[in-house]
Every structure is written in structure tokens, then in C-alpha cells.
């Protein structure tokens, strides 16, 4: 992610294919956090008819993977009354698969999460296909992949779900899976994925992945995540070592940026949090650590 600071009176224009979001920064002293926006959508039509489907269809048919993916997204956003034909679900899947075959990491991510039922999808559950697409999206850049941190985080989710279902009785299997989860979360954190950063902090705090417990390093990753839950977790660390001034300061930041509020609830966070995709949980299914302790839920 790259951030562009906008202050009062600033304006920004972008094309529809830009993936974007808004990060509102509060005034820490009084906790005020406001966003006032005047947003204008332009349509290439004198009658204001929506021709957005036409924007990508020609270049999609011309073999552009990004256009294929964007066209599939445009189709999936249509209301049923707007469907151009009844088999639109098949067309969406076909365009997404074609984009993935050409190396589009967003398409690979959606197919992987679709096959694994991590998001709403007409695709049947298929672990092998789902993991294949996620691993392709997560593959490092130097190996021809997209190094997609959301794909890495999605792999970690699946591994921990399977560990909860089958593997906690087998200590060797549990250590192997936790090591793999740690590697995925660490790589995602290095790529700037906020939920991965937060969970890398959890991993260091509880000693997951054959790593020693390191509360100081955990607090650093909580802060690096730059999300309300991370600031609150870091404040808990400073409170535990008696650094009350820093603990209070970080807790104020956490509360000012929404910690504990409705719009940072689990449900709201899965829609608009920093997980990189919908229906992504900040709280990974970590098992009890070697001391029998479980991470708190945020």
C-alpha cells in the first residue's frame, strides 16, 4: 500500500480500476476523527447511463489479464435485474479463470478463496485447487508470482483450521504446521499486510513457530500493523512492564482510531478492516502454546 495525504480542500481524481481505500487519522489530543468528502462519479454518457461494463470488455477480449479480472468484477457487482443473461455466474468464473491462467494475482486469490469457501462463491469446495491458486498468488516475485500477502494470510487460515480439526494431538505435526503458518504470516507482514503484522506480533508473544517468546518484538509488530487493535495490544505490553505513560498514550490512539467501537467489531472489520479482502478475520485460530496459553480475541 502507498498513502497519499489529503488535507482540507485537496482533490483527487482516479480511474475506476484503481484499488483504493481511505485511512482517516484522528487528532489524538481530543480523539476527534472526521471525514468530509464530496465524491463525484463521471459517466461517459450524456444521459448518465451506466456503460461501465463496456470499459473493460474490449481489452478483456483482446487478452489483457487485468481487464479480464476487472470485467469479471463488474459482472459480479450487477444486480440480478441487470444480468445480461441467466448464466452470468459461469461467465464470471470463466473470465476469472482466464485472468488467473495469465498470471493475474487478484484473480488467483479470488479463485483460491472461492474454492476454499473463504468467500461467497458458486465454486465447489476443492482444497487442492484452492491451495494451488493461493500458492500461485503467494509465490515470490522472483519466482514469477505476485507475492500476494492476502493469499499468504488465507493459506495460514486454512492451515490453522485444519490443525484445529485434526492435528493438535500430534505434537510433531502441530510444530510443522505452526512453522509453516509463521512463515506465511511473516512474509505477509514483510509485504505490508496489516493483519499479518498483527498476527506476527501474536506469534512472537506466544512463541509460535519454534520461536522464543519475545514480548518486545511482539509490541513492535503490533505498532507496525497501524490498526486500532495493534495500538491497544502494544499498550498492554507497556502496561505490563510498568511504562504507564506510553501505555496511556497508545491506548488513547487505539480508542481514537476506533478500538472497541461498532465499526471495529468483528463483523464490520471483516468488511472494511485491513485484511485485504472481505470475510478475513483478524483473530487467527492459534492453538494453545507450549504453556497452555491462548491469545486473547481482539
N, C-alpha and C positions, 0 to 999 in steps of 0.2 A: 504493500500500500504506500502511496505517496500523498502527502497532505498539502493543500493549498489554503493558506489562511485568507479568510474573507472577513472584513470588518464592515461596520455600518456604511452603507452607500455603495459598496462594491457590487459588481455584477459579473456573472459568469455565463457563458454560452457553451453548450456541448451538443454533440450529436447523440442520437438515441442509442448507439451501440456502446457508449462509454459506460462501463460498470462503475457505479459511484455510490457514495453514501455521505452522511453528514455527521460530524463529531462536534457536538456543542460543548464549549468549555465554560464552566461557571466562574463567577467571582468567588473565590474561596472564603473571603472575609465574611460575606453575608449569605453565601450559599445560593445566590440567585443564578438561575440558569434559564435563559430565554432564547428563543429563535423566532425572528420575524422575517418572513420571506414573501416575496412576490414572484410567483413562478408562472411563466408563460410557455405554453406549448405551441409551436408553429406547425401547421399542416400545409402540405403542398397542394392545396385545393382552394379555389375561390369560394366554394360553397361549404368549406370546412368539413368536407367528407374525409373519412379516415382511409388513407391509402398506405398505411404503414406496412401492410403485407407486401406491397409491391416493391418496397425499398430493397429487400434482400433476395427476392425470388430469382431475379435475372442472374445475379452473381452466384447464387447458390446453384442454379442450373449450369452455370459456367464452370463449376468445380472448386469454388472458394470455400474452404472448410469453415472459416469464421462466419460467412454468410449462411451456410447450411445450418450452423448452430443457432444463429440469431433468428433465422426463418422458423426453425422448429420452436423456438421460444415464443415467437409472435403467434404461431398457430396454437400453442398450448394456453396462451392468455385469452383466447377468444371465448366468449360466452357460447353456450350451446346453440342459441338462436342465430349466432353469427357464423356457424360452421359452414364452409363452402360445400361439404359433402359429409355423409354419415361416417365414413371410415377415416376421420381425421386423426384418430389415435394411432393408426397404422402409419399414416404419413409422417406424423411427428417422430415416431420411432425410427422410421427409415432414414429421415434426414439426419437425426442424431447419430445413428449408426454410421452413416456415410461420413459425417464430420469426424467421428471418433477414428474411423479407419484411416483418415487423412492426418491424424495426429492432434486433433483439437482437444486440449486437455479438459475444457469445460464440458464437452460432450462425453468424454470418457468418464468424468466424475459423475455426471448425471446417470449414465448407464450403470455404472458400478453401484451407486447408491440405490438406483431403481431395482436392480436385480437382487440386492440385499435387503430390500424393503426398509431402507433408511429414509425414504421419502415416498410420497404418493406416486404410484406408477402402475400402468397396466401390465408391466413385465412380470412373468412368473418368478418366484424365488429361485435363484440359482447361485449358490455360493461360489462355484468355480468361475462362472462368467463374471460375477460381481467383483470378486477379488482380482481377476485378470485385468478388468478395466481400471480399478482403483490403483493397482500396482503400476499399470502403464502411465496413468496420470501422475503418480508419485515419483516415477523414475527420475533420477538426477538429470539435469540439463545436458551434462557431458555424455550421457548415455542415450540422448535423443528423447528424453521425457520432458514433462512440464514442471517437475519438482513442485507439484501442487500440494500445499500444506493441508488443505481440506481433505484431500484424498488420503494423506497420511493419517490425519486425525480420524477419518472414517474407518481406516484399517485398524487403528488402535481400539476403536469402539467395538468392532467385530471380535477382535482377539479377546478383549476383556469380557464380552458377553459369553463367548464360548468357554472361557476359563471359569466363569461363574456356573455355567451349566455342567461342565464335565471335569475340569482339571484341578480343582483346589485340593483334592485328596492326594494327588501325585505331586510331591514337592519338586521333583526334577522338572516335570512338565510345567509347573507353575513358574519356576525360576526362568525357564526358557521363554515362556510367553511374556513374562514381565520384562525381560531383557529386550524382546522384540518391540513391545509397547513403548518402552523407554526410548529406543532408537527412533521410532516413528514420531513420538512427541518432541524429542529433541530436535530432529530435522525440521519439523513443522515450526518449532519455536525459532530456529535459526532463520527460517523464511519469513518471520514476522507475524505468524498466526497467533492471535491473542489467546484463544482458548488453549492452544498448545503451550504457550508460555506459562499460563496459569498452572496447567497440569504438570509441567516440568518442575514448577515450584513444589507441587504436591509430592512428586516423585522424590525430590531431594529431602523434603521434610519428613517423609515416612520411610525412606531408604529403599524404594522400589528399584528393580532392575539391577540388583547386585551392587548397588551404590550405598555408601555410608550415609547416615543421616547428617545433613548439613543445613541447619535452620537459617543460617546467614545467607547462604547461596539461594535457598528457597525464597527468602524475602526479596532478594534481588530480582528473581524471576517474576514474583508477584507484581513488583513495581513495573517491570518491563512490559507486562501484559497491558498496562494502561487501561484497565477496566475497573469499575467500582469494587467488584469482589476482590480484585487483586490488591487494591489500596487497603481494604479492610483486613485482608489476611496479613499484609505487611504490618499494619498497625497492631495486630495481635502479637506478632513476633516482638516488636519493640516494647510492647507492654510486658511481655514475658521476661525481658531482660532488664526491666526497670527504667527504660528510656521513655518516660511518660510524655515529655514534651513532643517528641517525634511521633509517639503513638497517637496523641490527640490531634496533631496536625494531619496525619494520614487518615485518621477516622473522619475528620471534617471533610477531606477531599472525597472520601468514599461516599459520605452522605450527600454532599453537594452534587456529586455526579450520578446519584440515584440509587445507591445501595439500600436495599430494603423497601424500595418503592414498588408500586404496582407495575410500572413499565420495566422494572428489572426482575420481575417474577420469572419463574422457570418457563412459564408458557410464553410470556412476552419476549423473554430473552432468546428463546428458540426461534423467534421470528425476526428479531431485529438486533440480536447481540452480535458479538464479533466472532461468531463461529464460522462465518464464510458461506453458509448455506442454511436453509430453513431446517427445522427439526433437528438441530445439533445441540446436544446437552453439554453444558459446562462441566457438570459433575460426572466424570468417568466412573465406571464400575470397578474402582480399585478394591481388591480383596484386603482382608486384614494383613498387616505387615508381620514381620517376624516376632514382634512384641504383642501381637493380637490387637493392635490399634487400627481403627478405621478413620479415614479423613472425614471431617465434617462436611455437610452439604451446604453449599452456598447458593 
